[in-house]
Amino acid sequence: MHGLLRSLIKEAASGAAADDAGYSAHVLLSALHINLIEDLLATGLSSSEIRSAQAALARAIIDDTRRA
């Protein structure tokens, strides 16, 4: 999963450095960890709100990787 995400980030960020794309992939995957999702749901966030937040995080990380 990490390798695929790293490749997608490199493609989306117009050839970002492998180290930057690799770190970004780890950051995005950590946001999908089930313990985090369960905690967010338990605090009252809806699935839709979590998806929106994760999408915003992904966009921000890809934009930041483009600038690196």
N, CA, C and O atoms as CSV, one atom per row, in Angstrom:
chain,resi,resn,atom,element,x,y,z
A,1,MET,N,N,0.821,-1.188,0.000
A,1,MET,CA,C,0.000,0.000,0.000
A,1,MET,C,C,0.871,1.261,0.000
A,1,MET,O,O,0.597,2.222,-0.718
A,2,HIS,N,N,1.928,1.234,0.822
A,2,HIS,CA,C,2.802,2.402,0.917
A,2,HIS,C,C,3.466,2.694,-0.424
A,2,HIS,O,O,3.527,3.847,-0.851
A,3,GLY,N,N,3.963,1.657,-1.086
A,3,GLY,CA,C,4.635,1.847,-2.367
A,3,GLY,C,C,3.716,2.431,-3.428
A,3,GLY,O,O,4.116,3.308,-4.194
A,4,LEU,N,N,2.492,1.944,-3.468
A,4,LEU,CA,C,1.525,2.457,-4.434
A,4,LEU,C,C,1.211,3.918,-4.150
A,4,LEU,O,O,1.188,4.745,-5.062
A,5,LEU,N,N,0.969,4.231,-2.879
A,5,LEU,CA,C,0.651,5.608,-2.515
A,5,LEU,C,C,1.835,6.528,-2.804
A,5,LEU,O,O,1.647,7.643,-3.289
A,6,ARG,N,N,3.050,6.070,-2.512
A,6,ARG,CA,C,4.251,6.862,-2.806
A,6,ARG,C,C,4.327,7.161,-4.300
A,6,ARG,O,O,4.621,8.291,-4.690
A,7,SER,N,N,4.066,6.167,-5.133
A,7,SER,CA,C,4.093,6.366,-6.588
A,7,SER,C,C,3.028,7.355,-7.036
A,7,SER,O,O,3.284,8.213,-7.881
A,8,LEU,N,N,1.834,7.234,-6.466
A,8,LEU,CA,C,0.755,8.161,-6.827
A,8,LEU,C,C,1.084,9.591,-6.419
A,8,LEU,O,O,0.775,10.536,-7.145
A,9,ILE,N,N,1.708,9.746,-5.258
A,9,ILE,CA,C,2.090,11.088,-4.805
A,9,ILE,C,C,3.168,11.655,-5.719
A,9,ILE,O,O,3.108,12.826,-6.095
A,10,LYS,N,N,4.146,10.842,-6.079
A,10,LYS,CA,C,5.188,11.321,-6.993
A,10,LYS,C,C,4.574,11.778,-8.307
A,10,LYS,O,O,4.981,12.796,-8.867
A,11,GLU,N,N,3.599,11.031,-8.796
A,11,GLU,CA,C,2.930,11.392,-10.049
A,11,GLU,C,C,2.111,12.671,-9.879
A,11,GLU,O,O,2.175,13.568,-10.719
A,12,ALA,N,N,1.348,12.753,-8.796
A,12,ALA,CA,C,0.487,13.921,-8.571
A,12,ALA,C,C,1.306,15.172,-8.273
A,12,ALA,O,O,0.889,16.287,-8.586
A,13,ALA,N,N,2.471,14.979,-7.668
A,13,ALA,CA,C,3.314,16.124,-7.306
A,13,ALA,C,C,4.400,16.364,-8.351
A,13,ALA,O,O,5.453,16.920,-8.040
A,14,SER,N,N,4.147,15.955,-9.566
A,14,SER,CA,C,5.051,16.183,-10.697
A,14,SER,C,C,6.482,15.763,-10.401
A,14,SER,O,O,7.408,16.569,-10.492
A,15,GLY,N,N,6.656,14.491,-10.045
A,15,GLY,CA,C,8.002,13.950,-9.867
A,15,GLY,C,C,8.680,14.353,-8.583
A,15,GLY,O,O,9.890,14.580,-8.578
A,16,ALA,N,N,7.949,14.451,-7.499
A,16,ALA,CA,C,8.534,14.796,-6.198
A,16,ALA,C,C,9.641,13.805,-5.854
A,16,ALA,O,O,9.633,12.665,-6.318
A,17,ALA,N,N,10.581,14.245,-5.045
A,17,ALA,CA,C,11.677,13.376,-4.613
A,17,ALA,C,C,11.109,12.147,-3.910
A,17,ALA,O,O,10.088,12.228,-3.227
A,18,ALA,N,N,11.776,11.017,-4.082
A,18,ALA,CA,C,11.303,9.760,-3.494
A,18,ALA,C,C,11.173,9.871,-1.978
A,18,ALA,O,O,10.212,9.359,-1.405
A,19,ASP,N,N,12.131,10.535,-1.318
A,19,ASP,CA,C,12.058,10.684,0.139
A,19,ASP,C,C,10.834,11.490,0.553
A,19,ASP,O,O,10.146,11.131,1.508
A,20,ASP,N,N,10.562,12.577,-0.160
A,20,ASP,CA,C,9.393,13.405,0.161
A,20,ASP,C,C,8.105,12.632,-0.066
A,20,ASP,O,O,7.205,12.667,0.773
A,21,ALA,N,N,8.012,11.945,-1.175
A,21,ALA,CA,C,6.805,11.177,-1.485
A,21,ALA,C,C,6.634,10.027,-0.497
A,21,ALA,O,O,5.510,9.718,-0.102
A,22,GLY,N,N,7.728,9.391,-0.095
A,22,GLY,CA,C,7.659,8.302,0.869
A,22,GLY,C,C,7.164,8.768,2.221
A,22,GLY,O,O,6.318,8.118,2.834
A,23,TYR,N,N,7.686,9.893,2.693
A,23,TYR,CA,C,7.230,10.446,3.971
A,23,TYR,C,C,5.758,10.839,3.888
A,23,TYR,O,O,4.979,10.557,4.798
A,24,SER,N,N,5.391,11.482,2.806
A,24,SER,CA,C,3.995,11.898,2.625
A,24,SER,C,C,3.060,10.698,2.619
A,24,SER,O,O,1.959,10.767,3.164
A,25,ALA,N,N,3.486,9.606,2.010
A,25,ALA,CA,C,2.674,8.387,2.004
A,25,ALA,C,C,2.478,7.865,3.424
A,25,ALA,O,O,1.377,7.449,3.786
A,26,HIS,N,N,3.539,7.885,4.231
A,26,HIS,CA,C,3.410,7.448,5.625
A,26,HIS,C,C,2.434,8.336,6.399
A,26,HIS,O,O,1.622,7.840,7.180
A,27,VAL,N,N,2.516,9.647,6.179
A,27,VAL,CA,C,1.616,10.581,6.877
A,27,VAL,C,C,0.165,10.289,6.516
A,27,VAL,O,O,-0.698,10.228,7.392
A,28,LEU,N,N,-0.101,10.108,5.229
A,28,LEU,CA,C,-1.475,9.843,4.802
A,28,LEU,C,C,-1.982,8.505,5.328
A,28,LEU,O,O,-3.135,8.401,5.747
A,29,LEU,N,N,-1.134,7.489,5.307
A,29,LEU,CA,C,-1.572,6.182,5.812
A,29,LEU,C,C,-1.825,6.221,7.318
A,29,LEU,O,O,-2.712,5.527,7.814
A,30,SER,N,N,-1.060,7.019,8.041
A,30,SER,CA,C,-1.285,7.101,9.488
A,30,SER,C,C,-2.651,7.710,9.795
A,30,SER,O,O,-3.259,7.393,10.817
A,31,ALA,N,N,-3.132,8.584,8.911
A,31,ALA,CA,C,-4.446,9.201,9.117
A,31,ALA,C,C,-5.576,8.205,8.902
A,31,ALA,O,O,-6.720,8.470,9.270
A,32,LEU,N,N,-5.259,7.069,8.312
A,32,LEU,CA,C,-6.270,6.039,8.076
A,32,LEU,C,C,-6.243,4.937,9.137
A,32,LEU,O,O,-7.030,3.993,9.066
A,33,HIS,N,N,-5.357,5.047,10.105
A,33,HIS,CA,C,-5.238,4.014,11.140
A,33,HIS,C,C,-6.579,3.859,11.861
A,33,HIS,O,O,-7.210,4.847,12.238
A,34,ILE,N,N,-6.998,2.625,12.045
A,34,ILE,CA,C,-8.331,2.350,12.588
A,34,ILE,C,C,-8.530,2.936,13.983
A,34,ILE,O,O,-9.636,3.359,14.318
A,35,ASN,N,N,-7.480,2.967,14.799
A,35,ASN,CA,C,-7.632,3.544,16.137
A,35,ASN,C,C,-7.987,5.024,16.066
A,35,ASN,O,O,-8.800,5.513,16.850
A,36,LEU,N,N,-7.378,5.727,15.129
A,36,LEU,CA,C,-7.690,7.141,14.957
A,36,LEU,C,C,-9.125,7.314,14.473
A,36,LEU,O,O,-9.858,8.161,14.982
A,37,ILE,N,N,-9.521,6.518,13.501
A,37,ILE,CA,C,-10.883,6.607,12.958
A,37,ILE,C,C,-11.906,6.326,14.057
A,37,ILE,O,O,-12.887,7.055,14.204
A,38,GLU,N,N,-11.672,5.274,14.819
A,38,GLU,CA,C,-12.603,4.929,15.904
A,38,GLU,C,C,-12.696,6.048,16.926
A,38,GLU,O,O,-13.787,6.359,17.403
A,39,ASP,N,N,-11.571,6.654,17.269
A,39,ASP,CA,C,-11.585,7.747,18.239
A,39,ASP,C,C,-12.339,8.956,17.701
A,39,ASP,O,O,-13.108,9.588,18.424
A,40,LEU,N,N,-12.116,9.273,16.431
A,40,LEU,CA,C,-12.830,10.402,15.825
A,40,LEU,C,C,-14.338,10.148,15.796
A,40,LEU,O,O,-15.127,11.052,16.071
A,41,LEU,N,N,-14.733,8.932,15.465
A,41,LEU,CA,C,-16.161,8.592,15.476
A,41,LEU,C,C,-16.729,8.683,16.888
A,41,LEU,O,O,-17.846,9.161,17.086
A,42,ALA,N,N,-15.950,8.219,17.874
A,42,ALA,CA,C,-16.409,8.246,19.269
A,42,ALA,C,C,-16.563,9.670,19.792
A,42,ALA,O,O,-17.371,9.918,20.687
A,43,THR,N,N,-15.792,10.610,19.241
A,43,THR,CA,C,-15.906,11.996,19.693
A,43,THR,C,C,-17.013,12.753,18.974
A,43,THR,O,O,-17.230,13.938,19.226
A,44,GLY,N,N,-17.716,12.058,18.068
A,44,GLY,CA,C,-18.882,12.673,17.453
A,44,GLY,C,C,-18.757,13.057,15.993
A,44,GLY,O,O,-19.731,13.511,15.392
A,45,LEU,N,N,-17.587,12.887,15.412
A,45,LEU,CA,C,-17.473,13.197,13.987
A,45,LEU,C,C,-18.178,12.124,13.165
A,45,LEU,O,O,-18.161,10.944,13.518
A,46,SER,N,N,-18.786,12.538,12.088
A,46,SER,CA,C,-19.452,11.580,11.198
A,46,SER,C,C,-18.445,11.031,10.193
A,46,SER,O,O,-17.366,11.596,10.013
A,47,SER,N,N,-18.797,9.942,9.552
A,47,SER,CA,C,-17.942,9.363,8.511
A,47,SER,C,C,-17.674,10.388,7.417
A,47,SER,O,O,-16.558,10.478,6.906
A,48,SER,N,N,-18.682,11.150,7.062
A,48,SER,CA,C,-18.541,12.165,6.024
A,48,SER,C,C,-17.550,13.252,6.445
A,48,SER,O,O,-16.729,13.690,5.639
A,49,GLU,N,N,-17.625,13.678,7.681
A,49,GLU,CA,C,-16.693,14.702,8.180
A,49,GLU,C,C,-15.259,14.182,8.184
A,49,GLU,O,O,-14.326,14.909,7.841
A,50,ILE,N,N,-15.091,12.932,8.570
A,50,ILE,CA,C,-13.760,12.332,8.592
A,50,ILE,C,C,-13.216,12.231,7.171
A,50,ILE,O,O,-12.051,12.547,6.928
A,51,ARG,N,N,-14.053,11.793,6.233
A,51,ARG,CA,C,-13.620,11.702,4.828
A,51,ARG,C,C,-13.210,13.070,4.295
A,51,ARG,O,O,-12.201,13.194,3.601
A,52,SER,N,N,-13.988,14.089,4.618
A,52,SER,CA,C,-13.660,15.446,4.159
A,52,SER,C,C,-12.332,15.912,4.734
A,52,SER,O,O,-11.515,16.507,4.032
A,53,ALA,N,N,-12.125,15.638,6.007
A,53,ALA,CA,C,-10.866,16.032,6.653
A,53,ALA,C,C,-9.690,15.280,6.052
A,53,ALA,O,O,-8.625,15.860,5.840
A,54,GLN,N,N,-9.870,13.998,5.777
A,54,GLN,CA,C,-8.794,13.214,5.174
A,54,GLN,C,C,-8.498,13.683,3.758
A,54,GLN,O,O,-7.338,13.714,3.349
A,55,ALA,N,N,-9.519,14.045,3.010
A,55,ALA,CA,C,-9.307,14.557,1.655
A,55,ALA,C,C,-8.551,15.882,1.702
A,55,ALA,O,O,-7.662,16.120,0.885
A,56,ALA,N,N,-8.900,16.740,2.654
A,56,ALA,CA,C,-8.199,18.020,2.795
A,56,ALA,C,C,-6.740,17.785,3.173
A,56,ALA,O,O,-5.851,18.476,2.675
A,57,LEU,N,N,-6.488,16.812,4.052
A,57,LEU,CA,C,-5.127,16.478,4.431
A,57,LEU,C,C,-4.342,15.980,3.218
A,57,LEU,O,O,-3.199,16.387,3.009
A,58,ALA,N,N,-4.939,15.119,2.434
A,58,ALA,CA,C,-4.266,14.594,1.241
A,58,ALA,C,C,-3.924,15.720,0.274
A,58,ALA,O,O,-2.816,15.760,-0.261
A,59,ARG,N,N,-4.859,16.630,0.046
A,59,ARG,CA,C,-4.589,17.756,-0.851
A,59,ARG,C,C,-3.449,18.623,-0.309
A,59,ARG,O,O,-2.568,19.042,-1.060
A,60,ALA,N,N,-3.474,18.883,0.985
A,60,ALA,CA,C,-2.428,19.713,1.594
A,60,ALA,C,C,-1.060,19.060,1.497
A,60,ALA,O,O,-0.065,19.731,1.219
A,61,ILE,N,N,-1.008,17.761,1.723
A,61,ILE,CA,C,0.282,17.060,1.660
A,61,ILE,C,C,0.804,17.034,0.228
A,61,ILE,O,O,1.994,17.253,0.003
A,62,ILE,N,N,-0.058,16.775,-0.730
A,62,ILE,CA,C,0.393,16.761,-2.125
A,62,ILE,C,C,0.845,18.152,-2.549
A,62,ILE,O,O,1.857,18.291,-3.236
A,63,ASP,N,N,0.104,19.186,-2.146
A,63,ASP,CA,C,0.521,20.556,-2.476
A,63,ASP,C,C,1.874,20.875,-1.849
A,63,ASP,O,O,2.728,21.491,-2.487
A,64,ASP,N,N,2.069,20.456,-0.600
A,64,ASP,CA,C,3.339,20.713,0.078
A,64,ASP,C,C,4.483,19.941,-0.593
A,64,ASP,O,O,5.594,20.453,-0.723
A,65,THR,N,N,4.201,18.724,-1.008
A,65,THR,CA,C,5.214,17.914,-1.673
A,65,THR,C,C,5.599,18.535,-3.009
A,65,THR,O,O,6.758,18.446,-3.415
A,66,ARG,N,N,4.665,19.153,-3.689
A,66,ARG,CA,C,4.962,19.830,-4.950
A,66,ARG,C,C,5.941,20.977,-4.731
A,66,ARG,O,O,6.807,21.239,-5.565
A,67,ARG,N,N,5.789,21.657,-3.597
A,67,ARG,CA,C,6.647,22.821,-3.311
A,67,ARG,C,C,8.047,22.419,-2.841
A,67,ARG,O,O,8.983,23.216,-2.896
A,68,ALA,N,N,8.175,21.184,-2.384
A,68,ALA,CA,C,9.480,20.749,-1.824
A,68,ALA,C,C,10.537,20.609,-2.885
A,68,ALA,O,O,11.676,20.256,-2.578
